[in-house]
Amino acid sequence: MKLNKYPYLVQNEIFDNMSFPSLFLLSCDISKFIEFVNRWKSGEAYQNLEYLKIRIVSHDVRQDEILNAIEAKHIDAQKTPLTHPLPRRYTEYTKQPNTDPIINHSYVVRESDNRVASFLIAKFWNYQMKLSKYPSLAQNEILDNMSFPCLFLFSFVSKSMKKLIKSSQLQRFKSIHSVEYDCCDWLSHYFNICYQSRIKETFTYAQKKETENRDKANRTDHFSLYVSGYIIDFRFSEYKSLVTTFHPYEKEHIIKSIHNYLISLIGDYMEYH
Amino acid sequence: MAPKKNSAKRPQPSTPKPSAPARIVKVQSSDGHILQADVRALLLSSTLAATIKGYDDENKPLEKLEVNNVVGFTLKLVLEWCEKHKEDDPAIAQAEKDKKNIFIPSWDRHFLTKLPMGNLFDLITAAYHLDITGLINYGCKTVANSAKGKSTEEMRELFGIPEPWEQPSTSTATWDD
């Protein structure tokens, strides 16, 4: 049974009668998506919708243009993003339920009752270069060539990726002598990976949110990750360094969460300072 | 215009090989395309080098090499890369691989980054089939570099990794699978 084989009106009828709060459309026509959102905004259908994610196929369409078309608002980097519990129906096939919440910064308000729904637009997966289709030696070689910040972020992509990183990078992780949390000044804190070869690699530095330029605070290049039980905001600096942004009161949580995550990723056999 | 020498940071062979007359052979792809290549370029592939050595040892004339697991378009790319690197010492590529310290010369960077990701995937897979260490090094490094400065969502898009709840299961029809 393929939903897209049904006549268009029947598809609409099926959607209208759906009551689940979260919906993921793997590929969708942009006009259909905008119509979908407008029907929700006008209260015609999908009353319980809380979160909608679509993957767009076209490379010509910009994500911010679509968000503008549906009059989406953006939660700036100073505020906590919307989170939604992961619906159980999408986790049935996994052995262990994925309990990580969905985190999103873009939302639309339904004016009639001020109900808020999150909307996330992502590009369609690049089926031409699925990493899983590479020979396993090539997968390892690619991971070998990634910097630690890249590996750190890549480990959040999926649980199986984290597992692959842990197993393939064992040698690299064993060569780590210590992990340093360097609070060198009140503006920023550095997280350094120190190798036995005395090479030190800063994998991220944390910067207080209030020190960021207010004009830049609304930028959409921030992304949030669920790091060992705590939602942390990240962005890249102009030099593509990984930056963690936080409020002063979050400092302890941030360090503890990153510390716990690093233990789960690279192990606890090195020193942590 | 003469091609620019652009491997400044890459270690060079200590003693340049004397230039021997080119020995050209035909190479046939899995889909029947026949290409021509210098044997010195083909020797960068350990797989093809073993085949060529087998012919030479038996003094059999080498007219055509069949590459059964690489299609014509990809084989053409492989041969273009090998032709450019036919003077290289394979031991240097192996040393770079062992040290995990790979620097991509600008010609290779341009050659690899201009390729669509699908072609790059085919090229790296072919490099593994043919066991061409240098091409494996540069190809994998290029893919790894493409992840630099990308968020987890962008990495997911780049490497075709769906989120757990997006994976089509056998029991549920997806919107457009």
Interface residues (C-beta under 8 A of the other chain):
Chain A: M1 K2 L3 N4 F24 L25 L26 S27 C28 R55 L86 P87 Y90 T91 E92 Y93 T94 N98 A122 K123 F124 W125 N126 Y127 Q128 M129 K130 L131 S132 K133 Y134 P135 L137 A138 E141 I142 L143 D144 N145 M146 S147 C150 L153 F154 F156 V157 S158 K159 M161 F223 L225 F234 F236 K240
Chain B: K100 I102 P116 M117 G118 L120 F121 I124 T125 Y128 I136 N137 G139 C140 K141 V143 A144 N145 A147 K148 G149 K150 S151 T152 E153 M155 R156 E157 L158 F159 G160 I161 P162 E163 P164 W165 E166 Q167 P168 S169 S171 A173 T174 W175 D176 D177
